[in-house]
Amino acid sequence: MDSVLLGLAGVLGNDRVEVDGARVATVSRDESDLPPARPLAVVRPRHTQDVVAVVRACHDARLPLTARGGGTSLEGSSVPSVGAIVLDLSDLARVAQTSVEERLAVVEAGVVFDRLNERLRPTGLFFPPTPGGSADAATIGGMVATDAGGLYAVRYGGTRRWVRGLTVVTGDGTILHTGSRLPKTSTGVDLTQVFVGAEGTLGIVTEVTLGLCPVPEARQRAAWAFDDLGTACACVADLLLGIPDLAAVEVVDRGTVDLLRAGADGAGAPAGDLLLIEVHGRASECAAAIQAACDIASTFGARPVDGATDPWELRHRLTRAVRESAAPSGVVRTDAAVPLPRLAAFVAATQERAAARGRRLHVFGHAGLGILHFLAPLAGAGAWPLDEARDWKVALCVEATRQGGVVSGEHGVGLGNREAYLATAGATLPYLRALKSVFDPAGILNPGKIL
Ligand SMILES: Cc1cc2nc3c(=O)[nH]c(=O)nc-3n(C[C@H](O)[C@H](O)[C@H](O)COP(=O)(O)OP(=O)(O)OC[C@H]3O[C@@H](n4cnc5c(N)ncnc54)[C@H](O)[C@@H]3O)c2cc1C
């Protein structure tokens, strides 16, 4: 074994450092379809001091180090570089404190999103940003590092809004405590936000102080089918203006719906281009909001959905179903976002261009936030050649940015969005590089991601 690893095994214990076996294979990839990379070892710390020991060893030996939570990144953020050490944070899984009075929880980075909300249930509070289909695996540390959002960000915002403070180990092994327990401060620059969305390139988050929200008294859902996806998207801005209690606004194109309908348990699925909403509030308010939403949707020609299957249940299965339909090659995906007034035209133009090329394109996403996932399958009917799909993705992200949007609305930059990000970051780049060298002077933390 490498001398650095021998040293770490001495400090953390032999069973905490693995150089082969299933775990090493697992951490070589994430949920993206980007190529895997085999790390030198996986190291599993139990607490912040273990993390310090690993970071210092990597810093001194100039070894790359990639933090890993649930490994559910869709853009290669948690794929290590070849020969890196992967820091598997899944054993930092304690909910250290909850305070109902302060509406907060102090949790270790490896706590899984669903487990946290299960723990919080008796308190009547919850942590709202829900990463959809990965909620049972994504960790709070990973969500902080990608500023994860999801279904309910329309009403509650993304992870960033709920992070009050962090314990972070920087690239030279210094422990920083940022922020506070308070929901609002004005005490100078809050470094907390520097680490949110940094994808483990500036520091390793070991503990998070999270604000919490009261669980809404009632939730109610509705769904409609439209003649085309552009019209469904055009309806979104009116819904957001007219319904203050909207918590989620999702769209799914008919091709993706048909894919699910063709599957083993898809017989009861509704047909058409779908728009799904969820409202949160008091029971009486929810009923009134749903009625108002129906009135608005009908002015856009919406029809009630048919079929016995709950369209929301379908929504949770989409990401993996589309990927499976393109096996073994997978998909090239986007999570670019555009301002709402541009959404309908952006979707229609993107669909038209793909159809003109004879390519299959799946479209779904958080329309209420302007975030759309376009998935270009690399195998099966209407498959895209890899190079064409990659070029298309960069062009789409650059166009979204030109229209006032962003390259990534929720999955992060990672490896998959990096080219488009670098093409659009402009004058901010030298400042970001300077920031990187302050927090990670040896450049060991998740190299090759974002910058
Ligand atoms: C089916 C499916 C649906 C999804 N839906 C959504 C969605 O609706 N919304 C959404 O936002 N995302 C979604 N995602 C993407 C993904 O779940 C999120 O990005 C999630 O936040 C990643 O958490 P993780 O614990 O798996 O992080 P990982 O994948 O392990 O890591 C992600 C990044 O964070 C870094 N990191 C991890 N832990 C730490 C730490 N403690 N300190 C510093 N850096 C760290 C890693 O190095 C990496 O750069 C989805 C993924 C899947 C597979």
The ligand as an ORCA input file, in Angstrom:
! r2SCAN-3c Opt
* xyz 0 1
  C     -32.967     10.241    -10.166
  C     -32.292     11.523     -9.782
  C     -33.060     12.670     -9.591
  C     -32.455     13.869     -9.203
  N     -33.239     14.967     -9.011
  C     -32.678     16.118     -8.579
  C     -33.498     17.265     -8.307
  O     -34.704     17.244     -8.468
  N     -32.873     18.395     -7.866
  C     -31.516     18.443     -7.682
  O     -31.009     19.496     -7.264
  N     -30.724     17.396     -7.941
  C     -31.260     16.225     -8.382
  N     -30.456     15.148     -8.642
  C     -28.983     15.286     -8.523
  C     -28.383     14.929     -7.159
  O     -29.234     14.055     -6.426
  C     -28.087     16.175     -6.328
  O     -27.093     16.948     -6.969
  C     -27.608     15.868     -4.888
  O     -27.534     17.070     -4.171
  C     -26.269     15.165     -4.805
  O     -26.087     14.719     -3.461
  P     -25.084     13.524     -3.156
  O     -25.021     13.324     -1.700
  O     -25.453     12.329     -3.945
  O     -23.727     14.141     -3.682
  P     -22.575     13.461     -4.533
  O     -23.079     13.050     -5.863
  O     -21.893     12.432     -3.729
  O     -21.618     14.712     -4.712
  C     -22.005     15.824     -5.471
  C     -20.919     16.888     -5.366
  O     -20.840     17.357     -4.031
  C     -19.549     17.134     -3.487
  N     -19.739     16.761     -2.091
  C     -20.470     15.741     -1.607
  N     -20.448     15.767     -0.272
  C     -19.681     16.812      0.089
  C     -19.261     17.357      1.323
  N     -19.658     16.860      2.482
  N     -18.441     18.436      1.304
  C     -18.054     18.996      0.154
  N     -18.407     18.516     -1.048
  C     -19.227     17.454     -1.074
  C     -18.924     16.051     -4.355
  O     -17.508     16.120     -4.343
  C     -19.518     16.387     -5.693
  O     -18.796     17.440     -6.262
  C     -31.033     13.929     -9.046
  C     -30.266     12.767     -9.225
  C     -30.885     11.581     -9.582
  C     -30.023     10.370     -9.756
*
